[in-house]
Amino acid sequence: MSRIHQLDQIDRDILSHLQADGRMTNVDLAQKVGLTAPPCLRRVRALEDSGVIRGYHADLSAHALDWPITVFAMVSLKSQAESDLRAFEAHVAGLPQVRECHMLNGEIDFILKLVARDLPSFQAFLTEQLTSAPNVASVKTSLTIRTSKSQIGVPVDG
């Protein structure tokens, strides 16, 4: 991401409103941030072009789509050579049940956020796709009981 300019308060207001409602029209957005539509659109395009805005998406309900189980998996690899780390990342990138993959510093190499339709399908995924993956030394999992906070994005206040 190469930022084309420092973010001012109007940029931050734009980001805050779009993060809360990515379907907002440019006219509504402009009104909320105190601009007319053309300069507001130019700012949004500049934020997109610079990589500050990476995309837009719908926030789907996992439960409504029959993916009620969320699991966090802590994965340790046998080797931490860069090529092995990238190979593991490429492997999990192709697994739709893996919703997030973060490389960690410390004893655990990666933490994954997974979804599953039920416990048997999670167990099959774990044994057939994750623990058997090349270079995997160990996998420790924790099933979520409930989620008390799930917020997209990042704070955009100055």
N, C-alpha and C positions, 0 to 999 in steps of 0.2 A: 504494500500500500504506500503510495507516494502522495502525501497530502499537498494540495496545491496552495493552501493558505491555512492560517491559524483559524480555528473555529471561534466565531464570535457568538454572542448570546442569541442572535437570531438563528444561526446555524444549529445551536444546541436546542432551541425551541422547536425548530423543524424536526430534528432528530427525535426529540421526546414525543411529539405528536405522531410522527410516522411509526415509531416503535409501538405506541399504544394502539394505533389504528392505521395499518398500512394500506387500507382501501380508501382512505380519506381522499376526496378530490383535491386537486391543486387549488381550486377556488376557495374551498373550505379551509385548507391549510394556510393559504395566504392570509385569509381573514383572521385566523387564530394567532398568526405571528406578526400581524400588523404590516403586511406588504400587499402590493397588488400582485395579480397572478403571474405576469411575465417574469419579474425578478425572483419571485418565489420558485418558479419552475427552473430558472437558471441556477439557483442555489442548490436545488434538489439534484439536478443533473451534475453539477460540480461535485457534490457529495458522493454521488454514484460513481462518477469517473475516477475520483481519487481513492475509491475503495472504502470509504467510511460507511457507506450503505452498500452492503454486499448482496442484497436481494430482498425479496418479499415472499411471504409464505402464509399459508393458513395454519392455525394452531388447531390440530385435530385431537379428538378425544380417543385415547387408546382404548378405554373401556367400551365406548360406543362401536369401535371397529374390532372388538373381540381380541384385544391384546391387553388383558387386565393385569398381567404379572410383569413387574419391573424388578430387575436384578442388577446389582453391581458386582462386577467380577474383577478381582485383583489378579493380574497375570504377571508371573515372573518368567523371564526367558533364561535359557541356558547360556546364551551369548548376547552381549550388548554391543557387538560390532555394528557399525552404522548400517551395513548391508542387511544384517539380521533384523535390526529394528525396522528398517523400511520394508522388508519382506513380511514381517508380522502386520505392519500397518496396511500393506496391500491386501493381505489375506482378510483382515477384518473389514476393509472397505467393501469387499464383495459380499458381506453377510448382512442381509437386510434387518435381521434381529438386533444387530449392534447399532444403536442409535448415536452413541458418542464413544470416542476413543481418545484418551488423554495419556501422554507419556508423563511419567512421574520421576521425580528425583528421590532416590532412596532405595529401600529394600524391594519395593514393588516397581516393576517396569511400566505397567500400563494399568489404568482403571477403565473399564468399559461399562457403559450403561446399556442393558439389554432389555428387550421386551419378549414376552412369550404368551402364547394362547392359553397354556395350561402347564402343570408341572411335568407331565410326561414329555411334552414337546420341548420344554426347557432342558430336561435331563438328556434327551436325544441330541439336542443342539450342543450341550456341554460336552458330551462324550464324543460325538461324531465330528463336530466342527471346531471346537475350541481346545480342549485338552489334547487332542490328537494333532493339532496344527504343528508344523515344523518349528523346532527350537523352543517350544513351550516346556518349561520345567515344572510349573505348578500353577493352579488356578484356585483361588479361594472366592467363594460367592456369598453374597448376602441378599436375601429377598427382602423387598421393602414391605413394611406393614401398612404404612400410609404415607402420603406425601402432604406435608403441611405448608410447603411453599414450592412453587414452580414458576419462576418468572423468567421470561425470555429477555434477551438483550443485556445491556449494561447501563449503569447510571450515566446520565448525560449532563448532569448539572455541572456548572463551571467550577 
